[in-house]
């Protein structure tokens, strides 16, 4: 019951913002302020695990290939444009 009341308060504060701010916050993934009670439930072990995960430089093979192919295409376009106007 207590969580339901906190959700309605969060939703009410979000609904009082202008439409363009709500859209911008929705696009960024921020739909309202995080309540302090939810933030207090984070344990030190989960916070440490989250920080290690964010510091990791591992990437999936698919995204590495996508980034590499995109970089080659953009460099080819840049070289063509440089040669065309040089």
C-alpha positions in Angstrom: 0.0 0.0 0.0 2.9 2.3 0.9 4.6 1.8 -2.5 1.3 2.6 -4.4 1.1 6.0 -2.6 4.8 6.7 -3.5 4.1 5.9 -7.1 1.2 8.2 -7.3 3.2 11.0 -5.8 6.0 10.4 -8.3 3.5 10.3 -11.2 1.8 13.5 -10.0 5.1 15.4 -9.9 5.9 14.1 -13.4 2.5 15.1 -14.7 2.8 18.7 -13.5 5.7 19.3 -15.8 5.2 20.9 -19.3 4.7 18.5 -22.1 8.0 19.3 -23.8 9.9 18.5 -20.5 8.0 15.3 -20.1 8.9 14.3 -23.6 12.6 15.2 -23.1 12.7 13.3 -19.8 10.9 10.3 -21.3 13.5 10.2 -24.2 16.3 10.4 -21.7 14.8 7.6 -19.6 14.0 9.9 -16.6 10.3 9.8 -15.8 10.5 11.4 -12.4 12.6 11.8 -9.3 13.6 8.7 -7.5 12.2 8.6 -4.1 14.6 8.6 -1.2 13.1 5.4 0.2 13.9 3.5 -3.0 17.4 4.9 -3.0 18.0 3.8 0.6 17.3 0.1 -0.2 20.4 -0.1 -2.4 23.0 -2.3 -0.6 26.7 -1.7 -0.7 27.3 -5.0 -2.6 24.8 -4.2 -5.3 26.3 -0.7 -5.6 29.8 -2.1 -6.0 28.5 -4.6 -8.6 26.8 -1.8 -10.5 29.9 0.4 -10.5 32.1 -2.5 -11.7 29.7 -3.2 -14.5 29.7 0.4 -15.6 33.5 0.5 -15.6 33.8 -2.6 -17.7 35.1 -2.2 -21.2 33.7 -5.4 -22.5 31.4 -5.2 -25.6 29.4 -7.7 -27.5 31.0 -9.0 -30.8 28.0 -7.8 -32.8 28.4 -4.2 -31.7 32.1 -4.3 -32.2 31.6 -5.3 -35.8 28.9 -2.7 -36.3 31.1 0.1 -34.9 34.1 -1.1 -37.0 32.1 -1.2 -40.2 30.5 2.2 -39.5 33.9 3.7 -38.8 35.3 2.4 -42.1 32.4 3.7 -44.1 32.7 7.1 -42.4 36.4 7.3 -43.0 35.9 6.4 -46.7 33.3 9.2 -47.0 35.6 11.6 -45.3 38.5 10.7 -47.6 36.3 11.1 -50.7 35.1 14.5 -49.5 38.6 15.6 -48.7 39.9 14.5 -52.1 37.0 16.0 -53.9 37.5 19.5 -52.5 41.3 19.4 -52.1 
